Amino acid sequence: MIPKRRGLILAALTVTTLAACNPGGLSAEKRGAFAPGTKPGAEAVDGLLVGHRLMEAGEYELALKAYYRAAGQHGATAEILSGIGSADLKLGRLNQAEQMLRRATEADQTFVPAWNNLGVVLMERGKYAEAARVFKLAFALDSGESDAIKQNLKRALAKIEEPGYAAPQDKQFTLVRKGVGDYLLLTKH
């Protein structure tokens, strides 16, 4: 019986020693890598900010969830709807992306990123004339300050004027983030 007791004591000492080595030790505050804690009453990070960061990291499904959480907190603002539409676009859900971006432009008719992103979706769907109209509106609302919108507009107009300009079948469009809610349409070979 005594050897069992020594084994239990040795095991308890080992666990206590290992716990003391963990950042935060045996304290009530769990700040270690394995037990992150939160402060009671602390505010959660805004879902919109989290969504933007996840988009930058290429985590589009998680970004979509964060944007929906933000919509639950703040309502369906143009920026949140635009984020949802952009995440849907990156996930290849063009119909959903178009619907969300149209809702974003209805929520705020002056929100330039939503207009630009809607133009990108329309380009992806082959609706070049409508995309050109949308890019023109975004360019005008932005007072011509965004080179990304200007480039997107040029591509859309070139597609309309010269069907031969269309990218070969092996090229695909890519949406590149250029700041908060601002995207650039590029082609890949």
C-alpha positions, 0 to 999 in steps of 0.5 A: 500500500505504501508504494501506491501512495508514493506513486500517487504523491509522485504523480501529484507532484509531477502534475503540480510541477508541470502546471507551475511551468505553464505561463500563468502558473497555478494562479487563477488567471489563465493567460497561458497558451493553452488556457486563454482567458477573457476578462469578465465584462470585456467587449468582444471584437467587432465582427466587421473588423474580424471579417475584414481581417479574415478576408485578408487572410483568405479565410472566406467562410470564417469571414462570412460568419463574422460578417453575419455576426456583425449584421446581428450586432449592427444591422445590415449596413452597406459595409457589412452587406458588401463584406458578405457579398465579397466573401460570397464572391471569393467562395464562387457564389456569384448569385449570392454575391450579386444579391448581397452587393445589390442590397448593399448599394440599396442600403447606401447608394454612395458606398463606393466599395459596394458598387465596385464589388458589384461591378467585379461580380458582373464582370465574372458573370459576363455582364460587361455592359452592366459592369461598365455602368456600375464601374462608371457610377463607382468612379464618379462617386469616388471622384476618380480618386481610385486607380483600382476602379479606373482599371476595372472600368477600362477592362469592362469598356474594353470587353464591350468595345472589342469582344476579341479583347476577352481573356482566353478561357484559361484566364480567370479574374481575381479580386484583390483587396486594396484597403478597407472594402476596396477591391481590384479586379485582376486577370490570372494566366 
